C-alpha cells in the first residue's frame, strides 16, 4: 500500500490580489508552491466549500517531479478576508484559478481535486479545457439538488445514520426541521450565541459520522468538509449548498463534450456517504472515456488507507506518463 510522501515545506508562499470592480471587495488568496519549481505543474483544489489546504495535502505528490501549487479559496484558510461571502461564488473561483495560472506563467497544468474540489475542477475544465492536461478527481460531487439533499435532508445519508441525523435535528425546532439546511445556516449567521454553538457542534458531529468508513484506517488528521469548531467554514459550506453551488442543474453532465478529450482519473469509495458513488457512475456513463476506480472498502475521506494508496499511485502514474525517462528511484515513499 502506498503512503503519502514525506512532509515538505513550501519553497514560496504569497498572497495574490484578485481583480475587483471599483468599490467592490478585493480578496487576497493565499498561494503556496512546493516540490520542484521546474517540475510538472499540478494545482490542488481543496474541498468544502469552506475548508482550506493543509500540510498533508502537499504529500499526495512526488516533490522531486511535481511543482505542487496549493491555494485557499475565497474566504477559506489563510485567504483574506476570512469567512467572507462577498464576491464569493463558483464563477469567481474559476476566475481565480485562471488568475493564478497566468500569474505563475503556466500554460497548462494538471488539476487535482476531491469532493467539492472535484466539482470545481470539472467546472474549471469545462470553461478552460485548453489549459488542463489531465485531471485526478476523488469523490465526485455534481452539486445538484439531489446531491445536496443526500447530505442535508432526511431522505439521504440520514437513512443510514438515523441516530446521527436525530442528533443533528435535535438543535432545531419542529418548524426549523422542515428546512434543515436553511435553518442551520440561519443559526450559524444569527445572533443567538448559544444556539449557534449548538448548531456548529451538531454539524461537526454529523460530518465526522459520515465522512469516513473506518476511523482506524484514517491517515490524515483533518476533514475535507467542515473544520471542527470553525463556524466560518461551515457558513461558507451551507451558503454554497443553499445556492446549489452556483452551478446550473445538470450543467456538469451536459457539458462533458467540452472536456471529453482531457484524460481524467476518478477514484471513489463505494461507501462514500457524503458523495454517493452514483454521482461518479452517472458521470462515467456520459463520459465513458474517463478512468473510474471504485474502492470496495472506502468512504469519502482522502485520508483512508485505500484512498491514499489509490491517489498516490495515480499521481505517480501521471508523472511517469509525462516522462518515461523518470527513474523509479525518484518515487520515494514514506516507507523508504
C-alpha positions in Angstrom: 0.0 0.0 0.0 1.3 3.4 -1.0 1.6 6.1 1.7 1.8 9.8 1.5 5.2 11.3 0.5 7.2 12.7 3.5 6.2 16.1 4.9 7.6 19.1 2.9 7.5 22.9 3.3 6.7 25.4 0.6 9.6 26.9 -1.2 7.5 30.1 -1.6 4.1 31.4 -0.4 2.4 34.7 -1.0 -1.0 36.4 -1.3 -2.5 37.2 -4.7 -4.9 40.1 -5.0 -7.9 39.1 -7.2 -9.2 41.8 -9.6 -12.2 43.6 -8.3 -14.5 46.2 -9.8 -14.3 49.7 -8.4 -16.0 49.9 -5.0 -16.1 46.1 -4.5 -14.3 44.0 -2.0 -10.9 42.5 -3.1 -10.0 39.1 -2.0 -6.4 38.2 -1.1 -5.8 34.5 -1.9 -3.1 32.5 -0.1 -1.0 30.5 -2.5 2.0 28.2 -1.8 4.3 26.2 -4.0 6.1 23.1 -3.0 8.3 20.5 -4.6 10.3 21.1 -7.8 10.0 24.7 -9.1 10.7 23.4 -12.6 8.5 20.3 -12.3 5.2 19.2 -13.7 2.6 21.8 -12.6 -0.3 20.4 -10.6 -2.9 22.5 -8.8 -4.6 21.1 -5.7 -8.3 22.1 -5.2 -9.5 21.6 -1.6 -12.9 20.5 -0.5 -15.7 22.1 1.4 -16.7 24.6 0.1 -15.2 26.4 3.1 -12.3 24.1 4.1 -8.8 25.0 3.1 -5.4 23.5 2.4 -3.3 21.7 5.0 0.3 20.4 5.1 -0.8 16.8 4.4 -2.3 17.9 1.1 1.2 18.6 -0.3 2.1 15.0 0.2 0.0 13.3 -2.4 2.7 14.3 -5.0 6.3 13.3 -5.6 8.2 16.5 -4.7 11.1 15.7 -7.0 8.8 15.7 -10.0 5.9 18.0 -9.4 5.6 21.7 -9.0 2.8 21.5 -6.4 0.5 24.5 -6.2 -2.0 24.9 -3.3 -4.3 27.8 -2.6 -7.1 28.6 -0.1 -10.3 29.5 -1.9 -12.1 32.8 -1.2 -12.9 33.2 2.5 -11.1 29.9 3.4 -8.0 29.0 5.3 -5.4 31.7 5.2 -7.0 33.8 2.4 -8.4 37.2 3.3 -10.9 38.4 4.4 -11.5 35.1 6.2 -15.1 33.8 6.0 -16.2 36.5 3.6 -19.2 35.7 1.4 -19.0 38.8 -0.8 -17.9 38.2 -4.3 -17.7 34.5 -3.4 -19.3 32.2 -6.0 -18.1 29.4 -8.2 -17.6 31.8 -11.1 -15.2 33.9 -9.0 -13.3 30.7 -8.0 -12.9 29.7 -11.7 -11.6 33.1 -12.5 -9.2 32.9 -9.5 -7.8 29.7 -10.9 -7.1 31.4 -14.2 -5.5 34.3 -12.5 -3.2 32.0 -10.5 -2.2 30.1 -13.7 -1.4 33.3 -15.6 0.5 34.8 -12.7 2.6 31.7 -12.4 3.2 31.7 -16.2 1.9 28.2 -16.6 0.5 27.3 -20.0 -1.2 24.1 -19.0 -1.4 22.2 -15.7 -2.8 19.0 -14.1 -5.8 19.6 -11.9 -6.3 17.5 -8.7 -9.5 17.9 -6.7 -11.6 16.0 -4.2 -15.3 16.3 -3.2 -16.1 20.0 -3.8 -12.6 20.3 -5.2 -13.6 17.7 -7.9 -16.7 19.8 -8.7 -14.6 23.0 -9.1 -12.1 21.0 -11.2 -14.8 19.9 -13.6 -16.4 23.4 -13.9 -13.0 25.0 -14.4 -12.0 22.4 -17.1 -15.3 22.9 -18.9 -14.6 26.6 -19.1 -10.9 26.4 -19.9 -10.3 22.9 -21.5 -7.2 24.1 -23.3 -5.5 24.8 -20.0 -5.9 21.3 -18.5 -3.5 18.5 -19.3 -5.1 15.9 -17.1 -7.4 15.6 -14.1 -7.3 13.4 -11.0 -10.6 13.5 -9.1 -11.7 12.0 -5.8 -15.3 11.6 -4.5 -17.1 13.3 -7.4 -19.8 15.8 -6.3 -22.1 17.0 -9.1 -23.7 19.8 -7.0 -27.3 19.1 -8.0 -30.2 19.5 -5.6 -30.4 15.7 -5.1 -26.7 15.6 -4.2 -27.1 18.3 -1.6 -30.3 16.7 -0.3 -28.5 13.4 0.2 -26.4 15.1 2.9 -28.8 17.6 4.4 -32.2 16.1 4.3 -33.9 13.2 6.0 -34.1 11.1 2.8 -30.4 10.5 2.2 -27.5 9.6 4.4 -29.9 10.1 7.3 -31.5 6.8 6.4 -28.1 5.1 7.0 -27.2 7.2 10.1 -30.6 7.8 11.7 -29.1 8.3 15.2 -26.6 10.9 14.0 -29.3 12.7 12.0 -31.6 12.7 15.0 -28.8 14.4 17.0 -28.4 17.0 14.3 -32.1 17.7 14.1 -32.3 18.0 17.9 -30.8 21.5 17.7 -33.7 22.6 15.5 -37.4 23.3 16.4 -40.0 21.2 14.7 -40.7 24.1 12.3 -37.0 24.5 11.5 -36.7 20.8 10.8 -38.9 21.3 7.7 -36.0 23.2 6.1 -32.9 21.9 7.9 -30.2 23.3 5.6 -31.6 26.9 5.7 -32.4 26.6 9.4 -28.8 25.5 10.2 -27.4 28.3 8.1 -29.7 30.9 9.8 -28.5 29.7 13.2 -24.8 30.0 12.2 -25.2 33.5 11.0 -27.6 34.5 13.8 -27.1 36.5 17.0 -28.0 33.7 19.4 -24.6 32.6 20.6 -25.9 29.6 22.5 -27.9 28.2 19.5 -25.1 29.0 17.1 -22.7 26.9 19.2 -25.1 24.0 19.4 -25.7 24.1 15.6 -21.9 24.2 15.0 -21.2 21.2 17.3 -24.1 19.2 15.8 -22.9 19.9 12.3 -19.3 18.8 13.2 -20.7 15.6 14.7 -22.8 14.9 11.6 -19.9 15.4 9.2 -17.5 13.3 11.3 -20.0 10.5 11.3 -20.5 10.3 7.6 -17.1 11.3 6.2 -15.1 8.1 6.8 -15.9 4.4 6.6 -13.5 3.2 9.2 -11.7 5.6 11.6 -8.9 3.1 12.3 -7.8 3.4 8.7 -7.9 7.2 8.6 -4.4 8.6 7.9 -4.8 12.3 7.6 -5.9 14.1 10.7 -8.3 16.5 9.1 -11.7 16.6 7.3 -12.2 17.9 3.8 -15.6 19.3 4.7 -16.2 21.2 7.9 -13.3 22.1 10.3 -14.1 21.4 13.9 -15.1 24.5 15.9 -15.0 26.7 12.8 -18.3 28.3 12.1 -16.9 30.4 9.3 -16.0 27.3 7.3 -19.5 25.8 7.9 -21.2 29.1 6.9 -19.4 29.0 3.5 -20.3 25.3 3.1 -24.0 25.9 3.8 -24.1 29.2 1.8 -22.8 27.4 -1.3 -25.2 24.4 -0.6 -28.2 26.7 -0.3 -27.3 28.3 -3.7 -26.7 24.9 -5.4 -23.1 25.8 -5.5 -23.9 28.5 -8.1 -24.0 25.8 -10.8 -26.9 25.2 -13.1 -28.6 21.9 -12.5 -27.1 19.1 -14.7 -24.6 21.6 -16.1 -21.6 19.4 -15.5 -23.1 16.3 -17.1 -24.5 18.3 -20.1 -21.1 19.9 -20.9 -19.0 16.8 -20.9 -18.2 17.2 -24.6 -16.1 20.2 -23.7 -13.7 18.0 -21.6 -14.2 14.6 -23.3 -10.6 14.6 -24.6 -9.0 15.5 -21.2 -7.5 12.3 -19.7 -9.2 12.0 -16.4 -9.0 9.6 -13.5 -11.7 9.3 -10.8 -11.3 7.4 -7.5 -14.5 6.9 -5.5 -15.2 5.0 -2.3 -18.1 2.6 -2.7 -19.3 3.5 0.8 -18.9 7.3 0.3 -21.7 8.7 2.5 -21.0 12.4 1.6 -20.9 12.0 -2.2 -22.8 8.9 -3.4 -21.0 6.6 -5.8 -24.0 7.1 -8.1 -22.6 10.6 -9.0 -19.3 9.2 -10.3 -21.2 6.4 -12.0 -23.5 8.9 -13.8 -20.5 10.9 -14.9 -18.8 7.8 -16.3 -22.0 6.9 -18.2 -22.0 10.1 -20.2 -18.2 10.2 -20.3 -17.1 6.6 -20.9 -13.5 7.7 -21.7 -13.0 8.5 -18.0 -11.0 6.1 -15.9 -13.2 5.3 -12.9 -11.8 3.3 -10.0 -14.3 2.2 -7.2 -12.6 1.3 -4.0 -14.6 -1.5 -2.4 -13.8 -0.7 1.3 -13.5 3.1 1.3 -15.7 6.1 2.2 -15.3 9.8 1.5 -12.2 10.8 3.3 -9.0 11.3 1.4 -7.0 10.0 4.3 -8.3 6.5 4.4 -5.6 4.0 3.7 -7.1 2.6 0.5 -7.8 6.1 -0.8 -4.2 7.4 -0.1 -2.8 4.3 -1.9 -5.0 4.9 -4.9 -4.3 8.6 -5.2 -0.5 8.4 -4.7 -0.4 5.6 -7.2 -2.3 7.7 -9.7 -0.1 10.8 -9.2 3.0 8.6 -9.8 1.4 7.1 -12.9 0.6 10.5 -14.3 4.2 11.6 -13.6 5.5 8.6 -15.5 3.1 9.2 -18.4 4.7 12.6 -18.9 8.2 11.4 -18.7 9.0 7.8 -19.3 12.7 8.6 -18.6 12.0 9.2 -14.9 14.0 6.8 -12.8 11.9 4.7 -10.4 14.2 5.7 -7.6 12.6 9.2 -7.8 9.4 7.7 -6.5 10.3 7.7 -2.8 7.6 6.9 -0.3 7.1 7.3 3.4 8.1 3.6 3.7 11.7 4.3 2.5 
